[in-house]
């Protein structure tokens, strides 16, 4: 924890004290339910604080590696070099979509995520640039975008797969892999800032190798239900 984090934490009221100040009550709840819910509220407050501490630590990362290659993409409006993906922004978020030319259909999990993101794109682009990169030809990507009803996601084909290979959008055997990378452009220099690095090697027993923060609103909703995420269910392209 950084010194700033430590100072901030020491100035916060204990989570249990904040939980006691909550006035939430619901019809016909039992005393046992309220005791358990108040104990859970303490943990939820601590979780929120942990999320804030991690985000602050992430923002304080030293400079990442400089991007020295001029990666070439094909976007919906034609060819584009990597620097052009920034537009007028200083930060670029890139999601590597598992929809390579060898696939008959795209990854259902990636598709579920991107479907949730589509409506957020206009808001995201107020702060940062966004690019969704896949290895399939742009015509194929656009056709699926129309089929899915996406309106805003900015799609780019990576025909050489060079970017996908360098930034972990490919598995060692050449298959697709999902990747989430953030880049910065400062004083004309583009650098890698952060990427999701949680995978099978970092997964806890009995859990999917999901990252933190979890990018999928789907899981945020299911995690607050008694059924949870489930172990015998997976998003589909069609129902």
Residue, then its C-alpha position, 0 to 999 in steps of 0.5 A: x500500500x502506498x503512503x497516500x493509501x495508508x493516510x487515506x485509510x487511517x482517516x476513514x471510519x471503521x466499516x462496522x461503524x458505517x454499517x451501523x448507520x445504515x437504516x435499511x430495513x425490509x418488510x417481514x425480515x427476521x432478526x437473524x437476517x438483519x444480523x447476517x445482512x449487517x455483517x455482510x454490509x461491513x464486508x461490502x464496505x471493505x470490498x469497496x475500499x479495496x477496489x479503490x485502493x487497487x485502482x489507486x495503485x494501478x494509476x500509480x504504475x511506473x511508465x510501461x513499455x514503449x510501443x515502437x511498432x506501427x501496427x496496421x489495422x483495418x477499421x470500418x472506415x479503412x486502414x488505420x495505424x495504431x496511433x490513429x486509434x487514439x483519435x483526440x484522446x491520450x488513453x486508448x483501451x483495446x479489447x482483443x475479441x476472440x473471433x479469428x478467421x479459423x472460427x465458425x462463430x465468435x466466442x460467446x463469452x466475448x460476445x456477451x461482454x461486448x453486447x453489454x459494452x455497446x451502449x456504454x461506448x458513447x460514454x466511454x469515449x468522452x474520457x478515452x478511446x476504445x478499440x475492439x480488435x479481432x483477427x477476422x476480416x473487417x467485413x466479417x466483423x461488421x456483418x456480425x456487428x449488424x447481426x448482433x444489433x451493435x451500434x457503437x463498438x469500434x471494430x478493427x481487424x488485425x490482419x497480420x496478427x502482429x498486435x494480437x501476438x505482442x499483446x496476448x490476443x493469441x495463445x502460444x499455439x496460435x489460437x484466439x485469446x481474450x485480452x484487455x490492454x490500456x495504452x497512453x500517449x504522452x508527449x508523442x510517445x505511446x506506451x503500454x500502461x496496464x493489461x489484465x494478467x489474471x488467467x488459469x495460472x492465477x485462478x483459485x481452486x474451483x473458480x473461473x480464471x476471471x480477472x479483477x476488476x471483472x469486466x462483465x456486467x453479467x457476473x455483477x448481476x448474477x453474483x448478487x443472486x442466491x444461484x450465483x454464476x453457476x457451474x453448468x451454464x455459459x452464455x450462448x450466441x442464440x437462445 
